[in-house]
Amino acid sequence: MTTPRPRNQLPFQWPDPPFNIVLVEPDIPQNTGNIARLCAATGTTLNLVEPLGFQLTDKLVKRAGLDYWDSVDVRKFPNLGTFMEKNSKARARPQGGRPRECEATTERSGKFYFSTNGAKNYTEADYQPGDCLIFGSESKGLPLELLEANPDDVYNIPIQLDHVRSLNLANAASIVLYEALRQANCETK
């Protein structure tokens, strides 16, 4: 029988700056609480774009996040326009992929939008530390005009649409965040 390694000795590098999960007008308090716990576990910043379908003091939000709320960097924005304005700075990357010294750069937005309408698989994205992983509300998803304005940055998680309309928001955020962390961790080795 093998003895498991203590958790603090697992070979993983946490990105700096951290990734950002952005929830645009989330409806269900338990999902936001679960995502807050995910953010606490990964050092990810949680950005909440109002209006929210609940109060952050709601007992269902607190219960889902357990006692991890103090460990989460939560940033609130009164609307999507304010979030976009405060996060408009593009990040540079070299032509053809990951940053390397002495290569020409092209601008990248650092924002990835997730929707069942996305034309590209979430694993095709080139995530970098500090990027924003943006998810819409459980009932409406992301605004169509936002998706249409950013067609090259809209991704999906494959699902069988003849069975369900979408994944649970907390599950989708977990899937995408851990892919982004995997990519960032591969770059640090």
C-alpha positions in Angstrom: 0.0 0.0 0.0 1.4 3.4 -1.0 1.4 6.3 1.4 -0.1 9.4 -0.1 2.0 12.5 -0.1 1.0 15.3 2.2 -1.0 17.9 0.4 1.6 20.6 0.8 4.1 18.5 -1.1 2.1 18.0 -4.2 4.0 19.2 -7.3 1.8 22.2 -8.4 2.7 25.8 -9.0 -0.1 28.4 -8.4 -0.2 31.1 -11.0 0.7 34.7 -10.2 -1.3 36.8 -10.9 -4.2 34.5 -10.1 -7.0 33.8 -12.6 -10.3 35.6 -12.4 -13.7 34.0 -12.4 -16.4 36.5 -13.5 -20.1 35.7 -12.8 -22.4 38.0 -14.7 -25.7 38.4 -12.9 -25.7 35.0 -11.2 -29.2 33.8 -10.0 -28.6 30.9 -7.7 -26.9 31.6 -4.3 -25.6 28.0 -3.8 -23.7 28.1 -7.2 -22.0 31.4 -6.2 -21.2 29.9 -2.8 -19.7 26.8 -4.4 -17.7 28.9 -6.8 -16.4 31.1 -3.9 -15.2 27.9 -2.3 -13.5 26.9 -5.6 -11.8 30.3 -5.6 -10.6 29.9 -2.0 -9.1 26.5 -2.9 -7.3 27.8 -5.9 -6.4 31.4 -5.0 -8.7 32.7 -7.8 -10.3 36.1 -7.7 -14.1 36.1 -7.8 -15.7 39.0 -9.7 -19.5 39.4 -9.3 -21.3 41.6 -11.8 -24.7 42.9 -10.5 -27.5 42.6 -10.3 -27.3 39.4 -8.3 -30.3 37.2 -7.8 -29.6 37.1 -4.0 -27.7 39.0 -1.3 -24.2 37.9 -0.4 -25.4 37.7 3.1 -28.0 35.0 2.1 -27.6 31.9 4.3 -27.5 29.7 1.2 -24.5 31.5 -0.2 -22.7 31.4 3.1 -23.5 27.8 3.6 -22.3 26.7 0.2 -19.1 28.7 0.7 -18.7 27.4 4.2 -16.2 29.3 6.3 -13.9 30.1 3.3 -15.4 33.5 2.4 -12.6 35.3 4.3 -10.1 33.5 2.0 -11.7 34.8 -1.2 -10.8 38.0 -3.0 -14.4 39.1 -4.0 -14.8 42.1 -6.3 -18.3 43.5 -7.1 -19.2 45.6 -10.1 -22.6 47.4 -10.4 -23.0 46.3 -14.1 -21.2 44.6 -17.0 -20.2 48.0 -18.5 -18.3 48.9 -15.4 -16.6 45.5 -15.2 -15.5 45.8 -18.9 -14.2 49.3 -18.4 -12.1 48.5 -15.3 -10.8 45.3 -17.0 -10.2 46.7 -20.5 -6.4 46.5 -20.5 -5.3 43.9 -23.1 -2.4 41.6 -22.3 0.3 41.0 -24.9 1.4 37.6 -26.2 3.8 36.6 -28.9 2.6 35.6 -32.3 1.9 31.9 -32.2 1.5 31.3 -28.5 3.1 31.6 -25.1 5.3 34.5 -24.1 9.0 34.2 -24.9 11.7 36.8 -24.9 12.5 38.8 -28.1 9.4 37.9 -30.0 6.9 40.2 -31.6 3.6 40.4 -29.7 0.0 40.7 -30.7 -2.7 42.0 -28.4 -5.0 39.6 -26.6 -8.0 40.5 -24.5 -7.3 38.1 -21.6 -11.1 37.5 -21.5 -12.7 34.2 -22.3 -16.5 33.9 -22.5 -18.3 30.6 -21.9 -21.6 29.8 -23.6 -23.4 26.8 -25.1 -23.2 29.0 -28.3 -19.4 29.0 -28.3 -17.9 27.7 -31.5 -14.6 26.5 -29.9 -13.9 24.0 -27.2 -12.7 25.4 -23.9 -9.6 23.3 -24.2 -8.6 25.2 -27.3 -8.2 28.5 -25.4 -4.7 29.7 -24.5 -5.1 30.7 -20.9 -2.5 32.9 -19.1 -2.4 33.8 -15.4 -4.5 36.8 -14.7 -7.1 36.0 -17.4 -10.8 36.5 -16.9 -13.0 33.4 -17.2 -16.5 34.9 -17.8 -19.8 33.0 -17.2 -23.4 34.2 -17.5 -26.3 33.7 -15.3 -27.9 30.3 -14.8 -31.2 31.5 -16.5 -30.0 33.7 -19.3 -26.3 33.0 -19.9 -24.2 35.8 -21.2 -25.8 38.7 -23.2 -25.9 38.0 -26.9 -24.4 41.4 -27.8 -21.4 40.5 -25.6 -20.9 37.2 -27.4 -21.4 38.8 -30.8 -18.8 41.5 -30.0 -16.2 38.9 -29.0 -16.7 36.0 -31.4 -13.0 34.9 -31.2 -13.1 34.6 -27.5 -16.3 32.6 -27.0 -15.9 28.9 -25.9 -18.1 26.0 -24.9 -17.9 22.9 -22.8 -19.1 20.0 -25.0 -22.4 18.5 -23.8 -25.2 16.5 -25.4 -27.7 19.3 -26.1 -30.5 16.8 -26.8 -30.4 15.9 -23.1 -29.7 19.1 -21.3 -29.5 22.9 -22.1 -26.3 23.5 -20.1 -24.1 22.4 -17.2 -24.5 23.7 -13.7 -22.7 27.0 -13.4 -20.4 25.9 -10.5 -19.5 22.7 -12.4 -18.7 24.7 -15.6 -16.5 27.2 -13.7 -14.6 24.3 -12.1 -14.0 22.5 -15.4 -12.7 25.7 -17.1 -10.6 26.9 -14.2 -8.8 23.6 -13.7 -8.0 23.5 -17.4 -6.6 27.0 -17.1 -4.6 26.0 -14.0 -3.4 22.9 -15.8 -2.1 25.0 -18.7 -0.4 27.5 -16.3 1.1 24.7 -14.3 2.6 23.0 -17.4 4.3 26.3 -18.3 6.0 26.5 -14.9 7.7 23.1 -15.1 
